[in-house]
Amino acid sequence: MQFIDQAKIEVEAGKGGDGIVAFRREKYVPTGGPSGGNGGRGGSVFFVADENLQTLLDFRYNHRFQAEKGTRGGPNNCTGAGGKDLIIEVPCGTTIYDAETGELLGDLTEPKQTLLIAQGGKGGLGNQHFLSNRNRAPEYALPGLPGEIKQLRLELKLLAEVGIIGLPNAGKSTLISSLSAARPKIADYPFTTLIPNLGVVRKPTGDGTVFADIPGLIEGAAHGAGLGHDFLRHIERTRVLLHLIDATSDDVVRDYNTIKEELKAYGRGLAERPQVLALNKIDAVDRETVDLEALATQLNHLSYAPVFVISAVTRTGLEPMLQEIWGILDQMKVPQEVEVFS
């Protein structure tokens, strides 16, 4: 599946129908009178979040969307039919921005959440609307108003509670495949993962938690280097970050600091997000030359976060790590007591 997480589109609401000029011509109504009806309203444009959609692929080739126009009024004071509203379905987690001003117009995170994005034009008034004591036979009507036109930028940010982060080839894809039924592409070279992968990890209580295997980043990612914002955007919604570090690296502290600095540079509260660190690939480490416990202690002092020593391939140490994550998530769900001042 091709993963498309950004799109630019134009939407146009329907124009209102025109009012008309008409007069009654009935055999037993000698005075007649104006009877031109109003035009129908134009259709509006709505966005609706659909939990069955995963990408913005539908917008890659279709960039313009238009709602129906209202029809013109009719004689005998008949109002024209309103234009049909246009419903555009997007994945949950889609944010909609005004492409010209950058203003955030909506953030659709819940299934069936609806956002009115462009209002249809009002129908024009028919000449019967202008009947008065001074003007008994108005011979003019108003045209319908145009619908709103907007240039939009759509961004999809994954909805996952736990984001797995780390440098390229740290073992993120292997870990998510060990924890869930997800089967991402895995190979022994950097940037194997070019799109985010989602996996549902079962908790002991039976309910599932969504983990996101995010593409690796490099130094300077916060400023657009490498996968840049394509990586960082997708961890904005996560509640806990699982930072994976390659234990076979020649400098694990440097690797940790690289990711740490990129989170700080990107901002949006990512550096303050609860983290769990994991030294991965211990199955490939020479225990005689590498002191894993000392490395874990050093990382703990640097990060003030719990550090686990694991192997995603052999599933060593995964259960204690998961228990820590479940505990953090459960703690975040506990309502905080509010101090009342008298």
Secondary structure as GFF3:
##gff-version 3
##sequence-region A 1 342
A	DSSP	beta_strand	6	12	.	.	.	ID=ss1
A	DSSP	beta_strand	45	50	.	.	.	ID=ss2
A	DSSP	three_ten_helix	57	59	.	.	.	ID=ss3
A	DSSP	beta_strand	64	66	.	.	.	ID=ss4
A	DSSP	beta_strand	86	91	.	.	.	ID=ss5
A	DSSP	beta_strand	94	98	.	.	.	ID=ss6
A	DSSP	beta_strand	104	108	.	.	.	ID=ss7
A	DSSP	beta_strand	114	118	.	.	.	ID=ss8
A	DSSP	three_ten_helix	127	130	.	.	.	ID=ss9
A	DSSP	beta_strand	149	156	.	.	.	ID=ss10
A	DSSP	beta_strand	162	165	.	.	.	ID=ss11
A	DSSP	alpha_helix	172	179	.	.	.	ID=ss12
A	DSSP	beta_strand	197	202	.	.	.	ID=ss13
A	DSSP	beta_strand	208	213	.	.	.	ID=ss14
A	DSSP	three_ten_helix	221	223	.	.	.	ID=ss15
A	DSSP	alpha_helix	228	232	.	.	.	ID=ss16
A	DSSP	three_ten_helix	233	235	.	.	.	ID=ss17
A	DSSP	beta_strand	240	246	.	.	.	ID=ss18
A	DSSP	alpha_helix	252	266	.	.	.	ID=ss19
A	DSSP	beta_strand	275	280	.	.	.	ID=ss20
A	DSSP	three_ten_helix	282	284	.	.	.	ID=ss21
A	DSSP	alpha_helix	292	303	.	.	.	ID=ss22
A	DSSP	beta_strand	307	309	.	.	.	ID=ss23
A	DSSP	alpha_helix	318	333	.	.	.	ID=ss24
###
